[in-house]
Amino acid sequence: MSSAVESPRAASAGSFAIDVLAALLVALIAALLAPNTAVVLAPAGAVFAIMGLLLWRGILGGGVGHTILRLRSVDRLTGLPSFRVLQTVTVRRGGDGDPFSLRAPPGVFATPLPEPPQRGGEAPHLRLLIDDGTSHLVQRSAIIGRNPVPADPTVTLIAIPDLTRTISRTHLQVDITTDGLVITDLGSSGGTLLDSSDEFLPRHVAIPIPWGTTLVLGTRRVVFEQRRRSGDAA
């Protein structure tokens, strides 16, 4: 995960040490409140504190140490807090990998290029219809992903917020040609499917598709719709 902390072992060790101190503090407070039963209450307080920390970590990916150090533990596969302790990664709170930081990266639009001559004075454009109701207009080429990385200033970048992290940061490229559309899976981890198929498209292979095709990127559906008039709104 690209937003993992630079020194995950050191960060996890520091957070764990703080959690241990917090549990010992709870045990000490329990012992001081009832000195006569300290032998029973101190261990009980420590166990209660540990259980609370485990629930905190599994539900919200936090803890006393994580809160102080502004960290969060998330599952490597889903990107969400998890009780699978050995399958988690530590990320910065408020960063791109934090599932509770719902800051959708803005789409970056390419500089419009001169339109080639078209029959009837109409220029074909691509309208991407996302399953959440949003849409994007593409004039030439576009790269679609959770947070696509710019490579060419003439290519439109389209970011699709995806809490499940099944869409890769740079997932798919689509190009408008004289014969229609050509798509290329850019090595995505979640894969790309035709809506009517259960077989993933090959990665790094340019594949022609007809207008109106629906693709499944991870768990999200995108319709590739044709728009003929240059003035059509997205």
Steps between C-alpha positions, in 0.01 A plus 500: 500500500662821386406701810651257753726670755871513421605287801206267574693285748619796704155662489325176601752435778456851639123473483507158669720636781255782562208253508685283753561804721132593471394150609743511795365843596144363506619209718677742736193723530283195576744389770514846659121533508460179697827411677339211687413320178791624289615145428173437316415843363842579352508199262130549424563863409790403276289235323214747455739758354652248260158384378398860445817569303444190283143608424619852425765366263263261321208742457672835443860396435614704799615484858661730754837474329357538151297803609803673650722420201220576249505152348239247393519125433314378191467163329747450213225356278197721570666820622257505798551438874512128573543249784755313285800630692764329285347626174496872575715794397553827686400823320494867589170642625351739249722364220397336176501154659276601791148363430348761732651784297235531230670763289438409139793613285385748236499403136775661296387595151735523207546811291247479211656422163376615160229270367570314175248545217191282551208415278210736546712730720460266796787383719460171691561529870496240773273538798589280796199423719604377847267283709476770768330736253802713410620545142812622320549623143811386312622652172800280415640267764451446872658308783256373761588398854465569869765771478660480153853623452553758222724378220395708199351853521266419210338208685204565727532356852177373654501412871228267629474498882513138614492420872549128434830562315398252224578768241873555456646849521571482124258234374394541135572711192241571232577654160256632240594389149340542158362146534366532853651446844816320610557411866814380676512359854811662648590205722220554751487280809119467500471427129259615229193310379247542225165531674371191318808285568665333798848495347747778575642691205873447441722766653711737290318395181310753284148366437236666276150531648177638350332817618256435782710226660480459878821406679546384860807650667548322830150532645396812305312515167578754229301551177694625196237707321539690172429871479502650151465871554796701632265706716350203684529539875670236713 
